Amino acid sequence: MRRALELAALGIGRVSPNPMVGCVIVHEGKIIGEGYHQAYGGPHAEVHAVDAVADQRLLKEATAYVTLEPCAHWGKTPPCANLLVEKGLKKVVIAAVDSNPLVGGKGIAILRDAGIEVVTGLLEREARWQNRRFFTQIEKKRPYVILKWAQTQDGFVARKDFSSKWISGSLSRQLVHKWRTEEDSIFVGKNTALYDNPQLDARDWVGKNPLRIVLDSRLELPETLNLFDRSAPTLCFNSKKSHVEDNLELVEVEHEFTVAVLLKELQSRKIQSLIVEGGSHVLGQFISSGLWDEARVFTSQTKFGDGIPAPHLNQNPDETLTIGENLLNIYYHG
């Protein structure tokens, strides 16, 4: 199962809104096939693992280890539970039961009804953590929210004139670009877009760019900003109008814009995760509303002496890492 989890992790950033899944097939103590869900819309982990078995006759005496309950519904691909029944596997060991109402025990029922022995809960905690984005969307009806900021040693995210480049070091910035390839979307407020003019892409890492999201209530940001260069899909939340042009979409919010409104809209679009890279005000809105799951905070050796204070989390970090010349503290909410 640990091998199956390793395989599943290879799908990060490529399978959303599906979960990451790994599958290992064992016959008489030897792995005879393995696979993982590689891309959204493509074959699931079980299909890859079954196809990798050279002697298909061995499947009838084999055990499949799967990180998530095999699907029982038709989506972009056929149900994996039916595939395992068709191949006549002897036993299926499942780490985590799928909490998606379309599946929710139905895959297990199909297997057991066919006479296949099913065991659940092996490394369940690790499997649920790996798919925390998927489970958050299903169970909390919102994307998994990651807050990210860089602060100086004396606790500021920007100078008084809002300038902040570059607080973090080059290695930290490259790590941030890696993170961007792993998440569905990224959000900044108006001031960050205006004063930092970020690209919010993953140019320093191999992978997809996230959906870029900016808040500009009165549509006052200049069209020359990097966010509007059409290089990646972009949403602009505002109170003026809704309009789509190329891969830039203006999204009118009829009522007062709140974090909850943003997350509801993203949930309706099946956006599974969101990185918030806004300034102190935007980050503070997520923190005060309690609508966040993880915070990744870089602290540099730089000092500003004065400026815009960094957000405050009323808890100790859960993890502390050294990234180049920066300290990275990671916090988990709840």
C-alpha positions as CSV (number, residue, x, y, z in Angstrom):
1,M,0.0,0.0,0.0
2,R,2.9,2.4,0.6
3,R,4.1,1.7,-2.9
4,A,0.6,2.4,-4.1
5,L,0.6,5.8,-2.3
6,E,4.0,6.6,-3.9
7,L,2.6,5.9,-7.3
8,A,-0.6,7.9,-6.6
9,A,1.5,11.0,-5.7
10,L,2.9,11.1,-9.2
11,G,-0.5,12.3,-10.4
12,I,-0.5,15.5,-8.4
13,G,-1.5,18.5,-10.4
14,R,-2.6,16.4,-13.4
15,V,-5.8,14.6,-12.3
16,S,-8.0,17.2,-10.7
17,P,-10.9,17.2,-10.2
18,N,-10.4,13.5,-9.8
19,P,-8.4,12.2,-6.8
20,M,-4.9,10.8,-7.0
21,V,-5.0,7.0,-7.0
22,G,-2.3,4.3,-7.0
23,C,-2.8,0.6,-7.5
24,V,-0.4,-2.4,-6.9
25,I,-1.3,-6.0,-7.8
26,V,0.4,-8.7,-5.9
27,H,0.6,-12.5,-6.6
28,E,2.2,-14.8,-4.1
29,G,4.1,-11.9,-2.4
30,K,5.4,-10.5,-5.7
31,I,4.3,-7.3,-7.5
32,I,3.1,-8.3,-10.9
33,G,1.5,-5.0,-11.9
34,E,1.2,-1.4,-10.8
35,G,-0.2,1.9,-12.1
36,Y,-1.6,5.3,-11.1
37,H,-4.1,7.8,-12.4
38,Q,-1.9,9.8,-14.7
39,A,-4.2,12.5,-16.2
40,Y,-7.8,13.7,-15.9
41,G,-9.9,11.9,-18.5
42,G,-7.4,9.1,-18.9
43,P,-7.4,5.5,-17.6
44,H,-7.6,5.1,-13.8
45,A,-4.9,3.5,-11.6
46,E,-6.6,0.0,-11.7
47,V,-6.7,0.0,-15.5
48,H,-3.0,0.7,-15.7
49,A,-2.1,-1.9,-13.0
50,V,-4.2,-4.6,-14.7
51,D,-2.7,-3.8,-18.1
52,A,0.8,-4.1,-16.7
53,V,0.3,-7.7,-15.6
54,A,2.1,-9.8,-18.2
55,D,0.3,-13.1,-17.4
56,Q,-3.4,-12.1,-17.0
57,R,-4.2,-15.6,-15.7
58,L,-2.5,-14.7,-12.4
59,L,-5.1,-12.1,-11.7
60,K,-7.6,-14.7,-10.4
61,E,-5.2,-15.5,-7.5
62,A,-4.0,-11.9,-7.0
63,T,-4.6,-9.1,-4.5
64,A,-5.0,-5.5,-5.5
65,Y,-3.9,-2.7,-3.2
66,V,-5.7,0.5,-4.0
67,T,-5.3,3.9,-2.3
68,L,-9.0,4.8,-2.8
69,E,-12.1,2.8,-3.2
70,P,-12.5,1.7,-6.9
71,C,-15.1,3.8,-8.7
72,A,-18.5,2.4,-9.4
73,H,-19.9,4.9,-11.8
74,W,-19.4,5.8,-15.4
75,G,-17.5,9.1,-15.9
76,K,-15.0,9.7,-18.5
77,T,-13.9,6.0,-18.1
78,P,-15.8,2.8,-17.1
79,P,-16.2,1.8,-13.5
80,C,-13.0,0.3,-12.0
81,A,-14.9,-1.9,-9.6
82,N,-16.4,-3.7,-12.6
83,L,-13.0,-4.2,-14.1
84,L,-11.6,-5.9,-11.0
85,V,-14.7,-8.2,-11.0
86,E,-14.3,-9.0,-14.7
87,K,-10.7,-10.0,-14.1
88,G,-11.7,-12.1,-11.2
89,L,-9.3,-10.8,-8.5
90,K,-9.2,-12.8,-5.3
91,K,-8.9,-9.9,-2.9
92,V,-8.9,-6.1,-2.9
93,V,-7.3,-4.0,-0.1
94,I,-8.5,-0.4,0.0
95,A,-6.8,2.4,2.0
96,A,-9.7,5.0,2.0
97,V,-13.4,4.8,1.3
98,D,-14.5,7.3,-1.3
99,S,-16.8,9.9,0.3
100,N,-18.1,11.0,-3.1
101,P,-21.9,10.3,-3.1
102,L,-21.5,8.8,-6.6
103,V,-19.2,6.1,-5.1
104,G,-19.5,6.0,-1.3
105,G,-19.3,2.3,-0.7
106,K,-20.9,1.3,-4.0
107,G,-17.5,0.1,-5.4
108,I,-17.0,-2.0,-2.3
109,A,-20.5,-3.5,-2.6
110,I,-19.8,-4.4,-6.3
111,L,-16.6,-6.2,-5.3
112,R,-18.2,-8.1,-2.3
113,D,-21.3,-9.0,-4.3
114,A,-19.0,-10.7,-6.8
115,G,-17.4,-12.8,-4.0
116,I,-14.2,-10.8,-3.8
117,E,-12.7,-10.4,-0.3
118,V,-12.4,-6.7,0.5
119,V,-10.3,-5.1,3.3
120,T,-10.6,-1.4,4.1
121,G,-8.7,1.1,6.2
122,L,-5.0,0.1,5.5
123,L,-3.0,3.4,5.8
124,E,-6.3,5.2,5.6
125,R,-4.9,8.3,7.3
126,E,-2.1,8.6,4.9
127,A,-4.4,8.1,1.9
128,R,-6.9,10.7,3.1
129,W,-4.1,13.2,3.7
130,Q,-2.7,12.6,0.2
131,N,-6.1,13.4,-1.3
132,R,-7.0,16.2,1.2
133,R,-7.9,18.5,-1.7
134,F,-10.4,15.9,-3.1
135,F,-11.9,15.1,0.3
136,T,-12.2,18.8,1.3
137,Q,-14.1,19.6,-1.9
138,I,-16.4,16.6,-1.4
139,E,-17.0,17.0,2.4
140,K,-16.7,20.7,3.0
141,K,-18.1,21.8,-0.4
142,R,-15.2,24.1,-1.1
143,P,-11.6,24.0,-2.5
144,Y,-8.7,23.2,-0.3
145,V,-7.1,26.6,0.6
146,I,-3.4,27.2,0.9
147,L,-2.2,30.6,2.2
148,K,1.2,31.6,1.1
149,W,3.3,34.7,2.0
150,A,6.9,35.8,2.5
151,Q,7.8,38.1,5.4
152,T,10.8,39.9,6.6
153,Q,12.6,39.0,9.7
154,D,11.0,41.9,11.4
155,G,7.5,40.9,10.3
156,F,6.5,42.8,7.2
157,V,5.2,41.6,3.9
158,A,5.8,44.9,2.0
159,R,7.1,48.4,2.4
160,K,4.7,51.3,3.0
161,D,4.6,51.9,-0.8
162,F,3.4,48.2,-1.2
163,S,6.7,47.2,-2.8
164,S,7.8,43.7,-1.7
165,K,10.2,42.3,-4.4
166,W,12.1,40.3,-3.4
167,I,11.7,39.2,0.2
168,S,12.2,35.5,-0.4
169,G,15.3,34.0,-2.1
170,S,15.5,32.3,-5.5
171,L,15.3,28.8,-4.2
172,S,12.1,29.7,-2.3
173,R,10.6,31.3,-5.4
174,Q,11.3,28.1,-7.4
175,L,9.6,26.0,-4.8
176,V,6.6,28.3,-5.0
177,H,6.5,27.7,-8.8
178,K,6.5,23.9,-8.1
179,W,3.6,24.4,-5.7
180,R,1.7,26.3,-8.4
181,T,1.9,23.3,-10.8
182,E,0.3,21.1,-8.0
183,E,-2.8,23.3,-7.4
184,D,-5.8,24.2,-9.5
185,S,-5.9,27.9,-9.0
186,I,-4.1,31.0,-7.5
187,F,-5.6,34.2,-6.1
188,V,-4.4,37.7,-5.5
189,G,-6.1,41.0,-4.5
190,K,-6.1,44.3,-6.4
191,N,-3.1,45.8,-4.6
192,T,-0.9,42.8,-5.2
193,A,-1.8,42.7,-8.9
194,L,-1.1,46.4,-9.2
195,Y,2.1,46.9,-7.2
196,D,3.8,43.5,-7.8
197,N,2.4,42.9,-11.3
198,P,2.9,39.1,-10.8
199,Q,2.6,36.6,-13.6
200,L,1.3,33.9,-11.2
201,D,2.6,31.1,-13.5
202,A,5.0,28.2,-13.1
203,R,7.8,29.4,-15.4
204,D,10.5,28.1,-13.1
205,W,9.2,24.6,-12.9
206,V,7.9,22.0,-15.4
207,G,4.1,21.7,-15.2
208,K,0.8,23.3,-15.8
209,N,0.0,26.9,-14.9
210,P,-2.8,27.3,-12.3
211,L,-6.0,29.2,-13.1
212,R,-5.2,32.8,-12.2
213,I,-7.8,34.7,-10.1
214,V,-7.8,38.4,-9.2
215,L,-10.3,40.7,-7.4
216,D,-10.8,44.1,-9.1
217,S,-14.2,45.3,-7.9
218,R,-14.5,48.4,-10.1
219,L,-12.4,47.0,-13.0
220,E,-9.7,49.7,-12.4
221,L,-6.6,47.5,-13.0
222,P,-4.7,48.4,-16.2
223,E,-5.1,45.9,-19.1
224,T,-1.3,45.9,-19.5
225,L,-0.7,43.9,-16.3
226,N,0.8,40.5,-16.6
227,L,-2.4,38.9,-15.3
228,F,-4.2,40.0,-18.4
229,D,-1.7,38.8,-20.9
230,R,-3.9,35.8,-21.9
231,S,-1.0,33.4,-21.3
232,A,-3.1,31.4,-18.8
233,P,-6.8,31.1,-18.0
234,T,-7.7,34.0,-15.7
235,L,-10.8,35.0,-13.7
236,C,-11.4,38.6,-12.6
237,F,-14.1,39.0,-9.9
238,N,-15.8,42.4,-10.1
239,S,-19.0,44.3,-9.4
240,K,-19.4,45.7,-12.9
241,K,-20.0,43.0,-15.5
242,S,-19.6,39.4,-16.7
243,H,-17.7,38.9,-20.0
244,V,-15.5,36.3,-21.6
245,E,-12.8,37.1,-24.1
246,D,-10.3,34.4,-25.0
247,N,-9.1,32.9,-21.7
248,L,-9.9,36.0,-19.7
249,E,-13.3,35.8,-17.9
250,L,-14.8,38.7,-16.0
251,V,-17.1,37.4,-13.2
252,E,-19.7,39.8,-11.8
253,V,-20.4,39.5,-8.1
254,E,-23.8,40.9,-7.4
255,H,-23.5,41.1,-3.7
256,E,-20.6,42.1,-1.5
257,F,-17.5,40.1,-2.3
258,T,-16.4,37.7,0.5
259,V,-14.1,34.7,0.8
260,A,-17.2,32.5,1.0
261,V,-18.5,33.9,-2.3
262,L,-15.2,33.2,-4.0
263,L,-15.0,29.7,-2.7
264,K,-18.6,28.9,-3.7
265,E,-17.9,30.1,-7.2
266,L,-14.8,28.0,-7.5
267,Q,-16.6,25.0,-6.1
268,S,-19.2,25.3,-8.8
269,R,-16.4,25.2,-11.3
270,K,-15.0,22.0,-9.7
271,I,-11.8,23.8,-8.6
272,Q,-10.3,21.5,-6.0
273,S,-7.6,23.8,-4.6
274,L,-6.6,27.4,-4.2
275,I,-3.3,29.1,-3.4
276,V,-3.8,32.6,-1.9
277,E,-0.8,34.9,-2.6
278,G,-2.5,38.1,-1.8
279,G,-1.4,40.9,0.5
280,S,-2.0,41.1,4.2
281,H,-5.6,42.3,3.8
282,V,-6.7,39.5,1.5
283,L,-4.8,36.8,3.6
284,G,-6.4,38.3,6.7
285,Q,-9.9,37.7,5.3
286,F,-9.2,34.0,4.8
287,I,-7.7,33.8,8.3
288,S,-10.5,35.7,10.1
289,S,-13.2,33.7,8.3
290,G,-11.5,30.4,9.2
291,L,-11.7,29.3,5.6
292,W,-8.2,28.0,5.1
293,D,-6.5,24.7,5.5
294,E,-2.8,25.3,5.2
295,A,-0.4,28.2,5.5
296,R,3.1,28.3,4.0
297,V,5.1,31.2,5.4
298,F,8.6,32.1,4.3
299,T,10.7,34.3,6.6
300,S,13.8,36.0,5.2
301,Q,16.8,37.5,6.9
302,T,15.9,40.9,5.4
303,K,14.6,43.7,7.6
304,F,12.4,46.6,6.5
305,G,12.2,48.5,9.8
306,D,8.7,49.7,8.8
307,G,6.0,48.6,6.4
308,I,2.8,46.5,6.0
309,P,2.6,44.0,8.8
310,A,2.4,40.3,7.9
311,P,-0.7,38.3,8.8
312,H,-0.7,36.6,12.2
313,L,-1.6,33.0,12.9
314,N,-2.4,32.3,16.5
315,Q,-0.7,28.9,16.6
316,N,2.7,27.3,16.4
317,P,4.0,25.9,13.1
318,D,3.5,22.2,12.4
319,E,6.6,22.0,10.2
320,T,9.7,24.1,9.9
321,L,12.1,23.8,7.0
322,T,15.2,25.7,5.7
323,I,14.9,26.7,2.1
324,G,18.1,28.3,0.9
325,E,18.5,31.4,3.0
326,N,14.8,31.4,4.1
327,L,12.9,29.7,6.9
328,L,9.7,28.0,5.8
329,N,7.0,27.5,8.4
330,I,4.0,25.4,7.6
331,Y,0.7,25.6,9.5
332,Y,-2.3,23.3,9.3
333,H,-5.7,24.6,10.3
334,G,-8.0,22.5,12.4
